Amino acid sequence: MKRLAALLAALVLVSCTTPLERGEQLYREGDRLGALEVWRKVPPDSLQREAARKRIAEVEDEFHQLVVRYKQRARYFERKERLAESILNYRLAAKLEPDDRETMAHVQELSRVLATRKIAVHQAYKDAFARGDLPEARSQLIVLRQLDPFDPDLETDQAELETALRGEVDQRLALGRRDFNAGRYASAEREFHSVLDLEPGNESAQGYLSYIASGREEEPRSPGKGAPSGTVAHATERPGANATEAQIRAEGFYQNALAAEQKGDGFAAIQQDLRALEADPHHAAARKHLAAVRQRLSPEVDGLIESGRTAFREEDLQAALDQWRRALLVDPENERALAYVARTEKLLENLEQLRAEPDGSKSHR
């Protein structure tokens, strides 16, 4: 079948009787460099010379725009310490401009930096995992994935770590729930805090801890006040005794939102509130908090949109998206931000499609 397809493609190309038509066929197939090569061979005395020159100018302008966008993406990823993604985009730009020695030199330097850092971080991960320090191993693996998400060896390390973490987290959550349901709140707190050591922000642990704290605040008014420390006299008095797991998780997300706001990250707070409401749409405190944070940040929306427009004009599409998505967290129905995001995502999709095309990156010069 592959041979038949290749034969048919060759026949179609041959059927294009003029260089202009052959170039257009290659262009439609995604081989822009091949198209340029064909058009450049149109003889100066040919009637098609002027049309070919026009198409050459148009496609070279497309190339220039692509190069700029690839380089801006590369710089964006480099700023974020996402070096493998940065290198990929620099290389894509260099394939469109093979004579750009400065870019290739920078790619080589970044590649050396990436290789050195990966070796060091991976060793730190293995050492932490070997001594059972799962939180540290997790931190190192996050750095590795940020440096090079394309590394296939990461999948093995990720599966290894997730299995170990999941087992520990599930075990400690189960112990915490058991102690919580038995009214042994001090030991339940210890288990839930140990969960957070392994998985910071775990919404279930955060939710249970919040219920324990709220129960302790109400303890002086409870009929079971005289009970031993860390216990409750009656099951009906236990904090969160009738809460579902979804409600507990929602409470945990809400607590994460409060913590994010306290750290000054209102956008992360909004994301956590939205997760709380997704887990439990009736969580009144999360809904109220979400509205309050959005109202507080609403004066920033216009500035975020303009900042995104500035980044877009500079062809820094990723940075533009970051700004507009923040604006949409605050004002989800903002028509300008929605339109800008849709347009930019389409442009990035086209860049990804070009990267994936087998013939689109060939150098014919």
Secondary structure as the mmCIF struct_conf table of DSSP 4:
data_model
#
loop_
_struct_conf.conf_type_id
_struct_conf.id
_struct_conf.beg_label_comp_id
_struct_conf.beg_label_asym_id
_struct_conf.beg_label_seq_id
_struct_conf.end_label_comp_id
_struct_conf.end_label_asym_id
_struct_conf.end_label_seq_id
HELX_RH_AL_P HELX_RH_AL_P1 LYS A 2 SER A 15
BEND BEND1 THR A 18 THR A 18
HELX_RH_AL_P HELX_RH_AL_P2 PRO A 19 ARG A 28
TURN_TY1_P TURN_TY1_P1 GLU A 29 GLY A 30
HELX_RH_AL_P HELX_RH_AL_P3 ARG A 32 ARG A 40
TURN_TY1_P TURN_TY1_P2 LYS A 41 LYS A 41
BEND BEND2 VAL A 42 VAL A 42
TURN_TY1_P TURN_TY1_P3 PRO A 44 ASP A 45
BEND BEND3 SER A 46 SER A 46
TURN_TY1_P TURN_TY1_P4 LEU A 47 GLN A 48
HELX_RH_AL_P HELX_RH_AL_P4 ARG A 49 ARG A 79
TURN_TY1_P TURN_TY1_P5 LYS A 80 GLU A 81
HELX_RH_AL_P HELX_RH_AL_P5 LEU A 83 LEU A 96
BEND BEND4 GLU A 97 GLU A 97
TURN_TY1_P TURN_TY1_P6 PRO A 98 ASP A 99
HELX_RH_AL_P HELX_RH_AL_P6 ARG A 101 ALA A 130
TURN_TY1_P TURN_TY1_P7 ARG A 131 GLY A 132
HELX_RH_AL_P HELX_RH_AL_P7 LEU A 134 LEU A 147
TURN_TY1_P TURN_TY1_P8 PRO A 149 PHE A 150
TURN_TY1_P TURN_TY1_P9 PRO A 152 PRO A 152
HELX_RH_AL_P HELX_RH_AL_P8 ASP A 153 ASN A 181
TURN_TY1_P TURN_TY1_P10 ALA A 182 GLY A 183
HELX_RH_AL_P HELX_RH_AL_P9 TYR A 185 LEU A 198
BEND BEND5 GLU A 199 GLU A 199
TURN_TY1_P TURN_TY1_P11 PRO A 200 GLY A 201
HELX_RH_AL_P HELX_RH_AL_P10 GLU A 203 GLU A 218
HELX_RH_3T_P HELX_RH_3T_P1 GLU A 219 ARG A 221
BEND BEND6 SER A 222 SER A 222
TURN_TY1_P TURN_TY1_P12 PRO A 223 GLY A 226
BEND BEND7 ALA A 227 ALA A 227
HELX_LH_PP_P HELX_LH_PP_P1 PRO A 228 PRO A 228
TURN_TY1_P TURN_TY1_P13 SER A 229 GLY A 230
BEND BEND8 ALA A 233 HIS A 234
HELX_RH_3T_P HELX_RH_3T_P2 ALA A 235 GLU A 237
BEND BEND9 ARG A 238 ARG A 238
TURN_TY1_P TURN_TY1_P14 PRO A 239 ASN A 242
HELX_RH_AL_P HELX_RH_AL_P11 GLU A 245 GLN A 262
TURN_TY1_P TURN_TY1_P15 LYS A 263 GLY A 264
HELX_RH_AL_P HELX_RH_AL_P12 GLY A 266 ALA A 279
TURN_TY1_P TURN_TY1_P16 PRO A 281 HIS A 282
HELX_RH_AL_P HELX_RH_AL_P13 ALA A 284 LEU A 297
HELX_RH_3T_P HELX_RH_3T_P3 SER A 298 GLU A 300
HELX_RH_AL_P HELX_RH_AL_P14 VAL A 301 ARG A 313
TURN_TY1_P TURN_TY1_P17 GLU A 314 GLU A 315
HELX_RH_AL_P HELX_RH_AL_P15 LEU A 317 VAL A 330
TURN_TY1_P TURN_TY1_P18 PRO A 332 GLU A 333
HELX_RH_AL_P HELX_RH_AL_P16 GLU A 335 ALA A 356
BEND BEND10 PRO A 358 ASP A 359
TURN_TY1_P TURN_TY1_P19 GLY A 360 SER A 361
#
